[in-house]
Amino acid sequence: MGELPDKRTAFIEWYLEVIEAAQLTDKRYPVKGMNVWTPYGFRARRCLDAVLIREIEATGSDAVEFPALIPSTEFAKEAEHIQGFNAQVYWVTKGGLAELDIPLVLRPTSETAMYPIFSLWVRSHRDLPLNVYQIVNTFRYETKTTRPFMRVREIHFFEEHTCQANEDDATARVASNLGAFAKMAGAFDLPYIPVRRPEWDKFAGAFYSIALDIPVGEGRTLQIGSIHHYRENFSRPYGIQYEASDGSSHFAHQTTFGLSERLLGAIVAVHGDAKGVVFPSAIAPHQIVIVPIPAAVGTADPIAMAQGIATRLRQGGRRVHVDTSDARPGAKYYFWELRGAPLRLEIGRREAEQGTVSATDRLGRKSTFPLEHVEAEVDRRLADYDRALTEQATERFRASFAYADTLAELAGSTQIRVVRWCGGEPCGRKIEGAIDGSVLGTPEGPLPLEPRAPGPCIACASIESGVWALASRPL
C-alpha cells in the first residue's frame, strides 16, 4: 500500500483506504451497503460488544432477542414513527410464491417489534422497571452514499429498550445510560459530547433525543449513538400499562439507548493515523503481537521463546498473536502497525540469549524489559499506551471546537462552531444555512471550550432565553 491520504484534509479518502487496507470489512458483497465482516473485523466487533454488554448489564439490563420481521399492522401504530422510517424500510410481501396477507417489515429498529410483547410483560407495578437490550442486525434502505461502518444498509445494532413507572424514573434511566456510555467511551479512549437534538431533528416519536457526537475531519461530526426519552408516546398506542399499588392504571414511560457498528468506525476515525488503524487495547483483536526473528547462528530459539511468552500472557486473558509467517521482520512491523496492534514484542537471537524482550507500542515508543516480568511489564505498557491515546484524542477533540459570533464566521468553517442561539427553529435554520450543515443541539454538560459570557442569538440578536448550541457539517 502506498502513502495514505492526509487524514485531516481528505478524511473520507483516508478512512476508506485504511478500512480496506486493514482488512476490517469487505465491501464487495453484491448488495450495496451490506458488507462482509472479515475475521479481523469480526474479532474487533466482538471485543467492542463485550464492553457494551459489560457496562449495560452493570446497570441492571438483561439480554433478549426479538424476531427481525414486524407485521405492518404493528409498525403502523405510532404515526410519527412510521412517518420517520417509512422511506427506509425493506418490505417482505411474499412467502415463497404466495402473497402475504399482512406485509412484513424487516426491522429498521425494534420499537414496533418489542412493544406489542411489552404490553403482555408489563401488567403490574411489580413488573417495573423493565430494562432489556439486544444486539442484532437492523436494516435500512440508505439512499445516501454508503461507507463501511458509518453508513450501511445492514447494521450491527445495540439497542436497549426500557419501561419505567413515571417520567422521573425514565429521566433517571436516561442519566444511567449516559453514565454507562461514559464508561464505554472510556474503555475506547474516545472523547465525545452528548447533545440534545433540536425538535426538528429528534428521533421519530421521541419526547427528546440526546445524541453522542464526535468531531471527524475538518468541521465535520459523526453521531455514534443516541438516547431517547419517549414519555408515553409509544406505550399508549401499544397498550403498555400497569396497575399501581393503589389499584390505579397508568401507561409506562419509555426510553431507548442505541449504538451501532458506527462506533467501530468512530474509533478508527479518531485514533487512526498516517500508518493506519490505532486500536485501544480494549477492542484490539490482538492486544499483543509477538514477532520472533529466527537466528541463523546460536543455540537460542526465538520462535520457541515467543510461543512460551504467548502462553504465559494468554493465561491472564490477554489476546496474543505470534506472527510466524515467512515475511521479513520489517514487513511484519508495517503490517501490524497498519492493523493497529497496540503492542509489538520482538524476539531475536539477542533477546533469546539475554532473556529480554524488546517492545514497541503503536505510538512508536520503544523499550526493553526482562523476560521474567513479562506479564507485569506488558500490562503496564498497555495501560500507559491507553492513557497516552486518551490524552492525544482529547487534545485533538478540544482543538476541534471554536466560538462563532456572527453567521458570516460559519461559512467554510473547519471547526465545530459553538454559537449563542435563541432556541427558535427559524434562527436554527439560518444557522444551518450559514454553515451548510446542521444545528446539532445543546450540549448536555460543559462546553469543550473555556467558558465565555453569554451573548445575543447569532441569528436574531435576541438576548432572551439564549443557549449555547453546536453547529457543524455532519457526515
C-alpha positions in Angstrom: 0.0 0.0 0.0 1.3 3.5 -0.9 1.1 6.6 1.3 -2.3 7.3 2.8 -4.2 10.5 2.1 -4.0 13.2 4.7 -6.4 12.4 7.4 -7.5 16.0 8.3 -7.9 17.5 4.8 -9.1 14.3 3.0 -10.7 12.4 5.8 -13.1 10.3 3.8 -10.4 9.1 1.4 -8.1 8.3 4.3 -10.8 6.4 6.1 -11.9 4.3 3.2 -8.3 3.3 2.4 -7.5 2.5 6.0 -10.6 0.3 6.5 -9.8 -1.7 3.3 -6.1 -2.0 3.9 -6.5 -3.1 7.5 -9.0 -5.8 6.2 -11.7 -4.9 8.7 -14.5 -5.4 6.2 -15.1 -6.5 2.6 -17.5 -4.3 0.7 -17.5 -6.4 -2.4 -20.8 -8.2 -1.5 -23.3 -7.7 -4.3 -25.8 -5.7 -2.3 -24.7 -2.1 -1.8 -24.2 -1.2 1.8 -24.3 -4.7 3.0 -20.7 -5.6 3.8 -18.9 -8.8 4.9 -17.3 -8.9 8.4 -13.8 -10.3 7.9 -12.2 -12.4 10.6 -10.1 -9.5 11.8 -13.0 -7.0 11.8 -15.3 -9.6 13.5 -12.7 -10.0 16.3 -12.8 -6.3 16.8 -16.5 -6.2 16.8 -16.8 -9.0 19.3 -14.4 -7.2 21.7 -16.4 -4.0 21.3 -19.7 -5.8 22.0 -18.1 -7.3 25.2 -17.6 -3.8 26.6 -21.1 -2.7 25.7 -22.6 -5.8 27.4 -20.4 -5.5 30.5 -21.4 -1.8 31.1 -25.1 -2.1 30.2 -25.6 -5.2 32.4 -23.9 -3.4 35.2 -26.9 -1.0 35.2 -29.4 -3.9 35.5 -30.3 -4.5 31.9 -31.0 -8.1 30.6 -30.4 -9.5 27.2 -33.3 -10.5 24.9 -33.6 -11.2 21.2 -36.7 -10.4 19.1 -37.6 -11.5 15.6 -36.4 -9.5 12.6 -39.8 -9.4 10.9 -42.5 -7.0 12.0 -46.1 -7.1 10.8 -47.1 -3.9 9.1 -50.1 -3.7 11.4 -47.8 -3.2 14.4 -45.4 -1.0 12.5 -48.1 1.5 11.7 -49.4 2.0 15.2 -47.2 5.0 16.1 -47.9 7.5 13.3 -44.9 9.8 13.8 -42.5 6.8 14.0 -43.7 5.3 10.7 -43.5 8.7 9.0 -39.9 8.9 10.1 -38.9 5.4 8.9 -41.3 4.6 6.1 -38.9 5.6 3.3 -36.1 3.5 4.7 -37.7 0.1 5.3 -37.4 -3.1 3.4 -40.7 -4.9 2.9 -41.4 -8.6 2.7 -44.5 -9.2 0.7 -44.2 -12.9 -0.3 -43.7 -16.1 1.5 -42.5 -18.5 -1.2 -44.8 -17.8 -4.1 -47.8 -16.7 -2.1 -48.6 -13.1 -1.4 -48.7 -12.4 2.4 -52.0 -11.3 3.9 -50.1 -8.9 6.1 -46.8 -7.5 4.7 -43.8 -7.7 6.9 -41.2 -5.0 7.7 -37.5 -6.0 8.1 -36.8 -4.2 11.3 -35.2 -0.8 10.9 -35.2 -0.5 14.7 -37.2 -2.6 17.2 -39.8 -0.4 19.0 -42.6 -1.8 16.9 -41.3 -5.4 17.3 -40.9 -5.3 21.0 -43.7 -3.1 22.3 -46.6 -5.4 21.5 -44.9 -8.0 23.7 -44.0 -5.5 26.3 -47.8 -4.9 26.7 -48.0 -8.6 27.8 -45.0 -8.5 30.0 -45.9 -5.3 31.9 -49.2 -5.6 33.8 -48.3 -4.6 37.4 -46.0 -2.1 39.1 -44.1 -5.2 40.2 -43.1 -5.7 36.6 -41.2 -2.4 36.5 -38.7 -1.3 35.7 -38.3 -3.4 32.6 -34.8 -2.9 31.2 -33.8 -5.1 28.3 -31.3 -4.9 25.4 -30.4 -6.8 22.3 -27.6 -6.9 19.8 -29.0 -7.7 16.4 -28.9 -6.7 12.8 -31.2 -4.0 11.6 -31.9 -3.0 8.0 -32.5 0.5 6.5 -32.7 1.4 2.8 -30.0 4.0 2.9 -30.1 6.2 -0.2 -27.1 8.3 0.6 -23.5 7.3 -0.2 -22.7 4.2 1.9 -19.5 3.9 3.8 -18.2 0.9 5.8 -19.4 1.0 9.4 -20.6 4.6 9.2 -23.5 4.4 6.7 -24.6 0.9 5.8 -27.9 -0.8 5.0 -27.4 -3.8 7.2 -26.4 -2.5 10.6 -24.9 -4.4 13.6 -27.0 -2.7 16.3 -27.1 -2.5 20.1 -30.4 -1.3 21.5 -31.7 -1.0 25.0 -35.5 -0.6 25.5 -37.0 0.2 28.9 -40.3 0.7 30.6 -40.5 2.9 33.7 -43.2 3.8 36.1 -43.2 7.5 35.5 -41.4 10.4 33.8 -38.9 10.9 36.6 -37.8 7.2 36.5 -37.4 7.4 32.7 -35.3 10.5 33.1 -33.2 8.7 35.7 -32.8 5.9 33.1 -31.5 8.3 30.5 -29.0 9.5 33.1 -28.0 5.9 33.8 -27.4 5.4 30.0 -25.3 8.5 29.8 -23.2 7.2 32.7 -22.9 3.7 31.1 -21.8 5.2 27.8 -19.1 7.3 29.6 -17.6 4.1 30.8 -17.8 2.5 27.4 -16.2 5.5 25.8 -13.5 5.5 28.5 -12.6 1.9 27.5 -12.3 3.0 23.9 -10.2 6.1 24.8 -12.9 8.1 22.9 -13.8 11.7 23.8 -17.3 12.7 22.7 -20.0 15.2 23.5 -23.7 14.5 24.4 -26.0 16.9 22.6 -29.8 17.3 23.0 -31.1 17.5 19.4 -33.4 20.3 18.3 -37.1 19.5 18.0 -36.9 19.1 14.2 -34.1 16.6 14.4 -35.1 14.3 17.3 -35.9 10.6 16.8 -39.3 9.9 15.3 -41.8 9.6 18.2 -39.4 10.8 20.9 -40.1 13.4 23.6 -36.5 14.3 23.3 -33.3 12.8 21.9 -29.7 13.0 23.1 -27.1 12.3 20.5 -23.5 11.3 21.2 -21.2 13.2 18.7 -17.5 13.2 17.9 -15.5 15.5 15.6 -14.0 14.0 12.4 -12.1 15.7 9.7 -12.4 19.4 9.2 -15.6 20.8 10.8 -17.4 17.5 10.4 -19.1 15.5 13.1 -20.3 11.9 13.4 -23.2 10.7 15.6 -22.1 7.5 17.3 -25.1 6.8 19.4 -28.3 8.1 20.8 -30.5 8.0 23.9 -34.3 8.8 23.7 -37.0 9.6 26.2 -40.4 8.7 24.9 -42.7 9.6 27.7 -45.9 7.7 26.8 -45.7 8.2 23.1 -45.3 4.5 22.4 -46.9 3.0 25.5 -50.3 4.5 24.6 -50.6 3.1 21.0 -49.1 -0.2 22.1 -51.1 -0.5 25.3 -48.2 -0.8 27.7 -49.9 0.0 31.0 -49.7 -1.3 34.6 -51.7 -1.4 37.7 -50.1 0.7 40.5 -50.1 -0.4 44.2 -53.3 1.7 44.8 -55.1 -0.1 42.0 -55.0 2.8 39.5 -53.9 2.2 35.9 -51.0 4.1 34.2 -49.1 4.0 31.0 -45.4 3.2 31.2 -42.8 5.9 30.4 -40.2 4.5 28.0 -36.6 5.1 27.0 -34.2 3.7 24.4 -30.4 3.7 24.0 -28.8 2.8 20.6 -25.3 2.2 19.4 -24.2 0.6 16.2 -21.1 -0.6 14.2 -20.6 3.1 13.6 -18.8 3.1 17.0 -16.1 0.9 15.5 -15.8 3.3 12.6 -15.5 6.2 15.1 -12.7 4.5 16.9 -10.8 4.1 13.6 -11.6 7.7 12.7 -10.5 9.3 16.0 -7.3 7.3 16.7 -6.1 6.3 13.3 -3.0 8.0 11.8 -0.8 8.1 8.7 0.3 4.5 9.3 -3.3 3.1 9.6 -5.6 1.9 12.4 -4.7 2.6 16.0 -6.8 0.3 18.3 -7.3 0.9 22.0 -6.3 -2.2 23.9 -9.9 -2.9 25.0 -11.1 -3.7 21.4 -7.9 -4.7 19.7 -8.3 -8.1 18.1 -4.7 -8.8 19.2 -3.5 -6.7 22.1 0.0 -8.1 21.8 1.7 -9.3 18.6 4.9 -11.2 19.0 7.4 -11.2 16.2 10.1 -13.9 16.5 13.2 -13.2 14.4 14.8 -16.6 13.6 18.5 -16.8 14.3 21.0 -18.1 11.7 23.5 -18.9 14.4 23.5 -19.6 18.1 21.6 -22.1 20.3 18.7 -19.8 21.4 15.4 -20.4 19.7 13.4 -17.1 19.3 10.3 -18.9 18.0 10.1 -21.2 21.0 10.7 -18.3 23.3 7.9 -16.3 21.5 5.5 -19.2 21.9 6.3 -19.6 25.6 5.7 -15.8 26.2 2.4 -16.1 24.3 1.3 -19.0 26.5 2.1 -17.0 29.7 0.3 -13.9 28.5 -2.8 -15.8 27.4 -3.2 -17.4 30.8 -4.0 -13.9 32.1 -6.7 -13.5 29.5 -4.7 -11.3 27.1 -5.3 -11.5 23.4 -1.9 -12.5 21.8 -0.9 -13.4 18.3 2.5 -14.9 17.3 3.5 -13.9 13.7 5.4 -16.9 12.3 4.8 -16.0 8.7 7.7 -16.0 6.2 7.5 -12.2 5.7 10.6 -10.2 6.6 10.6 -8.6 10.1 10.2 -5.1 8.6 7.2 -6.1 6.6 5.6 -7.6 9.7 6.1 -4.4 11.7 4.5 -2.4 8.9 1.6 -4.9 8.6 0.7 -4.8 12.3 1.1 -1.1 12.5 -1.4 -0.8 9.7 -3.8 -3.1 11.6 -3.5 -1.2 14.8 -2.0 -3.7 17.2 -1.3 -1.8 20.5 1.9 -3.6 21.5 4.5 -5.4 19.4 7.1 -7.7 21.1 10.2 -8.6 19.1 12.3 -11.7 20.0 15.6 -12.1 18.1 18.7 -14.0 18.9 20.0 -11.3 21.3 16.7 -11.3 23.3 16.6 -15.0 23.4 20.2 -15.3 24.7 19.8 -12.5 27.2 16.3 -13.3 28.4 14.9 -10.0 27.5 12.0 -8.6 25.4 12.0 -5.6 23.0 8.7 -3.8 22.9 7.2 -1.1 20.6 3.7 0.3 21.1 1.5 1.6 18.3 2.5 5.1 19.2 6.1 4.2 18.3 7.6 4.1 21.9 10.3 1.5 22.3 11.5 -0.2 25.5 13.2 -3.4 26.7 12.5 -5.4 29.8 13.4 -8.8 31.4 11.5 -11.9 30.3 10.8 -12.9 33.9 8.5 -9.9 34.4 6.7 -10.1 31.0 3.1 -10.2 32.3 3.5 -7.1 34.6 5.6 -5.2 32.0 3.1 -5.9 29.2 0.2 -4.8 31.4 2.0 -1.6 32.4 2.8 -0.7 28.8 -0.8 -1.3 27.7 -2.2 0.8 30.4 0.3 3.6 29.6 -0.5 3.3 25.9 -4.2 3.7 26.6 -3.6 6.8 28.8 -1.4 8.3 26.0 -4.1 7.5 23.4 -6.8 9.2 25.5 -4.6 12.3 26.0 -3.9 12.6 22.3 -7.5 12.2 21.4 -8.7 14.6 24.0 -6.2 17.3 22.8 -7.4 16.9 19.2 -11.1 16.9 20.4 -10.8 20.2 22.2 -9.0 21.8 19.2 -12.0 20.8 17.0 -14.3 23.4 18.6 -14.4 27.2 18.3 -16.8 30.0 19.2 -18.5 32.0 16.4 -20.2 35.3 17.0 -21.6 36.0 13.5 -23.3 34.0 10.8 -20.5 35.0 8.4 -18.0 33.2 10.5 -19.7 29.9 9.9 -19.2 29.7 6.1 -16.5 27.2 5.2 -15.7 26.5 8.9 -13.1 23.9 9.5 -14.2 23.5 13.2 -17.3 22.7 15.1 -18.8 26.1 16.0 -20.2 27.0 19.4 -22.9 29.7 19.0 -25.5 31.5 21.0 -29.0 30.5 19.9 -32.4 31.8 21.0 -33.8 28.2 20.6 -36.2 29.1 17.8 -36.4 26.9 14.7 -36.3 29.9 12.2 -32.9 31.0 13.7 -31.8 27.4 13.8 -32.5 27.1 10.1 -30.5 30.3 9.4 -27.5 28.9 11.3 -27.8 25.7 9.3 -27.8 27.6 6.1 -24.8 29.7 7.0 -22.7 26.6 8.0 -24.1 24.4 5.2 -24.8 21.8 7.8 -26.9 21.3 11.0 -27.5 22.7 14.4 -26.6 19.6 16.5 -28.4 21.0 19.5 -27.4 22.0 23.0 -24.7 20.2 25.0 -25.7 18.0 27.9 -22.9 19.3 30.2 -20.0 21.6 30.0 -18.7 23.0 26.7 -15.4 21.7 25.4 -14.0 25.3 25.5 -13.1 27.9 28.1 -16.3 29.5 29.3 -17.5 32.8 27.8 -20.1 35.3 28.9 -23.4 34.7 27.1 -24.2 37.0 24.2 -27.2 37.5 21.8 -28.5 34.9 19.4 -26.2 34.7 16.4 -29.1 34.9 14.0 -31.7 37.3 15.5 -29.6 39.1 18.2 -32.2 38.3 20.9 -30.7 38.2 24.4 -33.7 36.4 25.9 -33.6 32.6 26.7 -30.4 32.0 24.8 -28.4 28.8 25.0 -25.1 27.6 23.7 -25.5 25.4 20.7 -23.2 23.4 18.4 -23.3 23.7 14.6 -21.3 21.5 12.1 -21.5 19.6 8.9 -22.4 16.0 9.9 -21.1 13.1 7.9 
